[in-house]
Amino acid sequence: MPRSGSTLLDLMLGQFVGHCDVGELFYLWQSGVERNFRCACGEHFDACPFWGEVGRRAYGGWSEIDVADVRALQSRVDATAKIPLIVNPGMSTAFRRDLDRYTELLTPLYRAVAEVSGARVVVDSTKRPSLAYILARAPQVDLRLVHVLRDPRGVAYSWSQVVELPEGTSTKGRMNQRSARLTARRWVTVNAMVAALGRRGVPRVTVRYEDLVRDPRGELGRIAALTADVTEVVDPLEFLRDNEFEQAGSHAVAGGRIRMRSGPITLALDEKWRREYAPGPRRLVGAMTWPLRRRYGYR
């Protein structure tokens, strides 16, 4: 669920040996190819040498991509409402054709990211469960899932705030806002859908944002074990110093504003919602999410 600390985790996983973080790759076509927003390296997408080389290797160059066609294809297959169709063995011929075409579009993209970066693991922090369901059925993708959670009252409080974005990373200049009711409903449905992937056999680690900040070495160690057979690294956490890590560079194409930072990043628990969230919406979110949040240890 967005506003759960996933961009922070994305940057940290990008420091792992053999890993490359790319931010929310779902938005590559819109934010990068179409609108030419800034990459986390600071360059606009069309001037970023990393993404330029990825485009050449994957498609012969980004100019070879019909962005309008790709986004129309996305809307037909990569959406929450399409998950029942994605998992249905009896899907229609037309939907299967679109799904296969979308998968064939993504596979060379992930492969090119791995080749250009020299990584063996591509870290995609896209929060859309539908993309994970699509990748789970892709024959050339070895999907490992990190399920990131945050107390829903903290998530809802964050969605209620006006958050300015760095110049060149959005059209509106600030992040979207959502009502408490919509955020609570989405928190329940998104986390339920992500958890269901584990029951479908996708290797999965569940990490709470609060635990990650309090005990980064312990939580990152659990995540590292998820890909240890791929990277064959004994200790991938040398970049971490107590509650601080060095953001040594990223090419995250979309995500939270922290992706644009460089240098030392201190891990500090953000629980302003406990002091500042208005009682009415706070109680509403608490009531709507009560059964699931208790399952994950949120009282």
N, C-alpha and C positions, 0 to 999 in steps of 0.2 A: 504494500500500500504506500503510495507516495507520502512524503513527509515522515518517513520512518527511519531516517538515517542511512538509507541505501546508497546515496552518493558518497558519503563518508566511507562506508564499507568498500564501495567500488574502488576508491582511491587507495585504500589500504591493501586490497587484494592485488592491485596493480603493482605494488612493491614486492610481491612474492616473486621468488625466482621462477622463471619460466611462465609468468602470467602477463597478460596485456589487458588493461582495462580500456573499454571504448565508450563508457557511459551507456545511455539508453539508445541502443542501435535501432529500435523501431522508428525513431525520429530522424534518422540519418537522411532520408529522402526529403523530408520537409525542411528540417533545420539546416542541413548541410547542402545537399545538391540543389534544392530549389531556392532557399532564402539566403544561403551563403552566410549564415551566422558564424560567430567565432568558435573555433575549437578551444579546448582547454589549454592548449599551448599558447594561445593568444592570437594566433593568425586566423584570418577568415578562412572558411573551408576551402575555397578555391586556391588559396595561397599556402595551405598546409602541405608540406612535402610528404608527410606520412599518408594523409588521405589521398593525395594525388597518386602516389605509387600504389596504394590499395585499389583505387579505381582502375588503374591501368592493368593491374594483374587480374582483377576480377572480371572486368567487362571490356577491356580495351580502352578505358577512359570513361569518365562520368558523362561526357557528351554523347555517348552511345546509349544512355539510359533515357527513356521516355518517362519523366517523373510523374506526369499526370496519369499515365497508364499504370505505373507502379502503385501510386496512391489509391487509384480506383480498385486495383487488385487487393491491396491491403484491406480496404473497407469491406470487400466481399468475403474475406477469409479470416483476417486477424482482428477479431473483435470478440468481446466477452459473450455476446449473444450467439456467436458461431461455435462455441465450444461443444454443445451437444452434437453438432454436425461433424466436427473434427473427430470426435471419438466414436462416431456411428459407423460401423463396418458397412452398413447399407446406404452410405451417402450417395447422393445423386451423381450421375456422370459429370454434369456440368460443375458441381462443387468440387469433385475429386480432381477434375482437370485444373481448376483454379488453384486448388491446394497444392497439387504437384508442381505447378508452374511457380508458385510463390516459394516453395521449398527449394526448387532449382535456382531461384534468384538469390536466396540467402546463402546457400551452401558455398558457392565460390567467394562470397563476401567474407565469411568467417575464415575460410582457408587463406585468403589473401592477407587478412589481418595477422594471422599466425605467421605467414611467410615473411611479411615485411618487418614485423616486430621481432621475429626469431623466437616467439613464445610457443609453448605447447598447450597453453590454456588461454582461451579468450574469455574475458570477464564482461558479460553484457548485463547491465543493471536495469534493463527494461522491466517495468512493473506490470505489464499486461499479461495476465495468466494465459491468454490465448496464444501468445507467441511461444510460451514454454510448452504448451500442448502440441503445437505444430512441430517444434524442434524435437520433442520426444518421439515423434513418428518418423523423423528424417533419418534415412539409413546411414548417411555419412556424418551424422552429428552424434557425439558421445556426450549426452546432456548430464550435468551434475547440478543440483539445485540447492541454493542457499535461501532459505525462507526467513526473511527479515521481518520482525514484528516490533511494534512500539505500542505502549499503552494508548488505546483508542482516544482517550480524553486529551492526551498530548497531541495526537495526530489531528483531532478536530480543532483544537486550539490553534495549531499551526495553520490549518486551512482558513481560519477566520481572520488571520493577520494580513496586513498589507506588507508584502515583502518585495523590495526593489531588487531588480536584476542588473548585472553589469551591462554596460553599453555594448551593443552589437550581439547580444545573445537572445533577444526576443523582439517582437514587434510592439508589444504593449509596455515594455519597460518594467513590468512587475509580474509576479506569479499570480496564477488564478486563485480565486477564493471560492469556498463552497460552504453551504449551510451545515449546521451540526447534524441535522437529520440525514442528509445525503451522505455525508462523510461516514456516519455510523453505519448506514446500510452498506456502503461500499467496503468498509473495514471488515464487516462480517462476511460478505460474499467473496471478496478477493482472497482473504486468508483461508476460507473454506475451500475455494477452488485450488489454491496453491497446495494446501495440505493433501488434497485428493490425488495430486500427482505422485506423492510418495506411495500411496496405496496402489498406484498403477505400476510400481516397480522402478520409478526414477530415484536414484540415490539422492538423499536429501539430508541437510542439516538445518535445524531450526535455531535461529539466533535472535535473542531479544536485544534491541538497541540499548536498553539500560544495562544489561549484562556486558555488552561489548565495550561500553565506555568505562564501566567499573573494573572489568577484568579483561582488557584487550588481549593479553597474551594467552589466557585460557581459551577464550572464544575463538580467536584466530587459529589457535592450535587445532581446535575441533574442525574448523573449515579446511585447514591445510590437509588434514587426514582424508578429506573427500577426494583430493586429486593426487595423493602421494604416489599412487601407482603409475601416474602419468609423468609427473615431474621428477620422481626419484630423488627428492631433496630431503635431507634429514632435518635441517633447521632453517625454515624459510622466514623466520621472524627477526632476523638480525637488524632490520630497519627500525624496529620498535624499541623505544627507550622509555621505560616506565609508562607515563600517560601521554607520550608525545611521539610523533613520527615525522620524518622529513618527506614532504611532497616533492619528489624528485622529477616530476614531469608526467604529463598525461595528455592523451589525445581524445579524451571523452568528448563525444560530439553533441551530447545533450545530457541534461540532468540538473541537480541542484546547483545553486550559485557557488557552493564551496569548491566545485570542480575548477573554478578559475583561479583559485589560490595557489601559491607556490611557497616553498620554504617550510619551516616547522609548523605543524598543526597540532595544537594541544587538545586532547580529548577531555571535554567537560560536559557533564550531564546537564541537558537542557530540560528542566521541569518547571518552567515559569507558569505552566498551566495550573499547577497546584496553588499558586498564589493569585493568579490574574484571571483565570477563566471564570466567566460569569456563572453563577449557580444554576440558572435555568438551563442553558444549553449543556452545561457539564452534567447535570442530572439526566437529561435526555439521552446523551451519548452513553452514559453509564448504564441506563436501563436497557437501551436497545442492544448493547453489546455484552450484557452481563453473562449469558451462558458461555460464550466462546472466550471472552477475556479471562474468565476464571479458570478455564481449561489451560490457559497459557500462564497462569500465575499472577494475573493482574487483579487485585482486590478492590 
